[in-house]
């Protein structure tokens, strides 16, 4: 693991450059806040768990409690506009959320500036983001240098295997959840060994205060927030990503390798035999755009299955554009298919079915009747070309088409 750690840990030069840039930005921002609050470093940089080459810098602007009923996003926006040369470099991008926050790009760094109310206990939070500095404090208190290295291994492992991120279009593990898990198990290797025994509904409770959790927010894995006992930090985790983590852990335990920490770019050669679609995403916030892409991807898979195509495997990835791929086992369906009507005992419905298809020969299978209809598009590519014109997809993607079969 030493070789992997060298590959994923920022060296002293990278650390110094990033921290100096962040420090200068925070100092300038604080000079514009007029004693309304204080800007501090947050996220993985504050916890010292960020990975080599990751240039995202989280800044929390903690407003005094007297501002808890005011629109602190608007106040922060005005202060950011007074930063001068920072704006000339990139401008300010407002990101809408439960409370609006802002992004400023200064190559090679992206600052994410989040307004919060300064609190010392989670129960005093006005918005979920107010608790974020408490997360940083907890991790910093519980993690020594050895654990910080182990956290980096866990994050790199999940990023390389596309299960990192709690965004709605990913439904994977958040960085904070991975930090908690690694601290709980004390090392990456122990986490891998224990994860193979996880069952759906597994509870991880580091501080042993599991009470009052909202049951509606349960997920395959329940990781109790150490600073907020009624919150599951892995609430966004899908069953698919949960199961994938367990399978990856099994593979890693059988054959530990640095390959598990290297993100593999999907090439068209890797997808030989698959039907591949290329989707051009709409512009907007990543979470919203990604969610629309995911819905499009799942809609197409569902309709393929409903039509009768058997899909062995399917997946997608998104960079500048999105690729959807489907390994379709039977790319040609029979020219005719059975269209089933109601059960024979449902006389009223059966009568209507007969009237509707009075020119068709009525046949029986089990306790139901059916007729044979001609399939419009028995070949999968013809079916997809028509499907891609569906109204459902029009507000989900800018454009979509068949790339390769």
Helices and strands as residue ranges (DSSP letters): H 2-8, H 12-30, E 37-42, H 43-47, E 56-63, G 65-67, H 72-80, H 85-90, E 92-95, E 101-106, E 109-117, G 122-124, G 128-131, H 132-142, H 145-160, H 175-185, H 188-195, E 202-204, G 215-217, E 221-225, E 228-232, H 239-254, G 258-261, E 275-280, H 286-307, E 311-318, E 322-328, E 336-343, H 347-356, E 363-365, E 368-374, H 380-387, H 391-394, E 399-404
